[in-house]
Amino acid sequence: MNTTTKTSRARVRITLSLAGLLSLVLMWAVGVSVLKQDVSLATSFSPRETFESLYELIAQNQLTLHTLVSLKRVGVGLFFALVLGVPIGLAVGLSRTLETSTSSAFQFLRMISPLSWMPIAVMLFGIGDGPIYFLLTFAAIWPIILNTSAGVRQLDPKWLMLAQSLSATRSEVLFKVVLPGTLGHILTGLRLSIGIVWILLVPCEMLGVSSGLGYFVLDTRDRLAYSELMAVIVLIGALGFALDTAAQKLYQYWTHTKSAA
């Protein structure tokens, strides 16, 4: 495929994506215009009011701290999920016995809503960032474990046999064969975890903290600043979209590099 064709297809994808977003904003505006006949406050939720408030909040630097705090919490949660989830996933993928003994327990824990752990998290870690880190890590760890173990099981056995025939040590097999061979699955798990963590972040930041986008949502509700409330919701969606896109590009970069090699 030549460069011209790739550029043309990229432009088509961008155009279609923008058209989808514009359609969403149009449906939003139509919905508000219909509701305002019966709900007087509906006008405060209109796209015009929302984007004006978003511009003012950004221009006045009112969202910077909350955004950075939220991104920090997401980063810490994903870091702990990777540090714990990748080794567990590798161990489960390399051992059939361990896989059989842990599969039911992992599936059981995975199906428990992280939000149901809120009271216990507050009891254990108190008010502050501690329970948020715990809840985000708990939510993010399962896609990483499951995708990492699936990646190990899909490794070509010939790679492992070749490494053994070359008298490779266990650490060499792990870092030269297993990890590179499963990195694509790990990145897939990371992308899934980002989506879960970002959705969970807002209710977690309602646990008595005084910063973060979730806290700002509560603050705008209490102040009856509904246009600012919608502005923060739009910002949350935009940041989540950006994080998912970054994870997708990282995966595409890795697969492209791997295929080129």
N, C-alpha and C positions, 0 to 999 in steps of 0.2 A: 504494500500500500504506500503510495507516494505522499509527499508532504502536503500537496494541494488537497488531496482527498481527506487526509486527516484533519486539516484546518477547516475544511468545509463541514465535516461531520461535527467537529467541536463547536462551530458556530451554530449549527442546527440544534445541538443539545442545549447550548446556552440560551438560544432564543425560546425553545420550548419550556425550559425551566423558568425563565422570566415570565413567559405567558401564563404558566401555572400559578406563579406567585401573584401576578396581577389579577388573575381570576379569583384567587382567594381574597384579595383585598376588596374586589368588586362585590363578592358575595357578602363580605363583612359589612360593607357600606349599605347594601340593600337590606340586610337583616336589621341593621340599626334603624334605617328609615321606616321599616315596617313596625318595629317595636315602639318607636317613639310616640306613636299615636296612642298607645295605652300606658306606656311607662315613660314618665317625664325625664327620668335620669338617663335614659338610653342615649341621649345626645352626647353625654360625657364619654361614652364608649366608642364614639365614631372614629374612623381612621384619621380624620383631620385633627381632632382634639388629641388623639393618641400620639401622632407623630410630632405635633407641636410640643406636647409635654416631653416627649423623648428628647427632642432637640434641646429644650430648655434644661432638662436634667443633665444632659451631657455637657452643654455649654457652661453650666454652673458647677460642674465637677461634683455633682451629688451622688453619682453612681460608681465612680472609680473605686473607692474603698470597698463598697459592697461587692462589686464585680471581682476584684482581686481576692477578697476573702473567700468568696464562693469557689473561684478557680483553684485557690490553694487547698481548700477542703477536698475538692474533687481529685486534685493531684495526689494528695496524701492518701486518700482512700484507694486510688488506683495503684499507688506505689506499694502499699501493704498487700493489696490483692495479688499483685505480680510476685512480690517477694515470697508470699506464702503459697500462692496458687500454682506457679510454674514448677517448683520442686515436687509438690504433691502430685501434679498432673504427670510429670515425668516418672515418678515412682509408680504410680498407678498404671501408666501405659507400659512400663517395662516388666511388671509383675502381674501375671494372670491371677495368682492367689490374692494379691492385694486388691486387684480390681474387683474380684468376686466378693471379697469380704467388705469392701467399702461402698460398692455400687448402691445398695439399698439405703444405707445411711446417708450418702450424699444426696440421693434423689429426695429422700424424706426432708432433709434440711433445706434443700434448694426450693422446695415447694412452700416453705413457710414465708409469709410476707415479712420482709425486713422491718416494716412499720410496726408489726406486732411485738417486736423486741424493744420498742421505745421505752416502756416503763422500766424494764430490766436494765437497759443501757444507762438510763438516768440514775438508777439505784447504784449501779456499779461504778460509773465514771463521774457522776455528779452533773451539774449544769455547766455547759461550755462546749468546747470542741471535741472533747473525749468521746461522748456518746455518738456524735456525728461521724467521727472517724470510724468507730466500731460499726455503725449501721451501713455506711458506704462500703467498707471493706467486706462486710458480710454479704452485701448484695452483689458486689463485683467479682467475688472470688470464684463463684460457680461456673460462669462461662469460661473463665481462664482454665480452671481445672479440667473441665470436660473437653474443651478444644485441644488443650495440650496433650492429654492422654489419647485422644483420637488421632492426633498427629503422630504420636509415637507408634501407635498400632499400624499406621499406614506407611511407615518407613519401609523401604525396600530391604528385605532381609539380606540381600546380597551385599549391601553397604556394610552391614554389621559383620558379615562373614569375611569381607575383604579386610576390614579393620583388624579382626582377630587374626587373620592370616599374616598380617604385617606386624603382629605382636604389639598392637597398640594397647596402652594402659586404659583403665576404666575412665580416668579423667580425659584422656585424649578421645576416646570413643564418645564421651558425653559432649565435649566442647567442639569436636571436629566433625562429628557425624549426627548425633541425636539432636542437639540444639539447632544447628543450621537446617536440618531436615524438618523440624517442627515449627520453625519460626513463623511461617505463614499461618499455621493454625493458631499460634499464640497471638498473633496480630488480629486474627479474626475474633478470638475471644476477647481481646482488649477492646475492639470496636463495639462488640455487644455490651461489654461492661460499661463503656462510656455512656451508651444510651440509657442503661438501667440506672447508673449512678446520677446522671443529670436529672432524670425524672424524679428520683428519690430525694434529691438535694433540697428542694423547696420545702417539703413537709419536715425534713430533718432540721432545717434552719428555723423552724418554729418552736424549737425546744428551749426557749428562754434565752437565746443568744441575742446580742444587740448589734449584729452586723450580718451582712450577707443578703443576697437577693430575696431569699425566702423571708427574712426579717423585714425587708423593705416592702414586700407585698402586704404583710400584716400592718405595717406602719401606714401605708397609703389607705388601707381599708379603714383603720381607726380614724384617720384624718378626713375620711370621706373624699379623698382626692382620686376620684375614679379614673380620670384621664391618665394620671400618673400610674395608677394600678395597671391599666392596659399597656402603658408604655413599658413598664417593667416586664410584663408578660411577653411583649414583642421582643424585648432584649433577651429574655431567657431563651426564647425560640431561636433567635439569631445566633446566640453563643453556642447553643446545643448543636445547631446546624453546622457551625464552623468547626466544632470539635469532631463531629462525625466525619465531616469532609476531610479534616486533617488525618484522621485515622484511616480513612479510605485511601487517601493519597499515599500514606506510608506503606500500606499493604500493596498497592499497585507498584510503588517504587521497588519494594522488595521482590515481588514476583517478576518484574521486568529485569532487575539485576540478576536474579537467579537464572532466568531463561537465557539472558545474554551470556552468562558464564558457562 
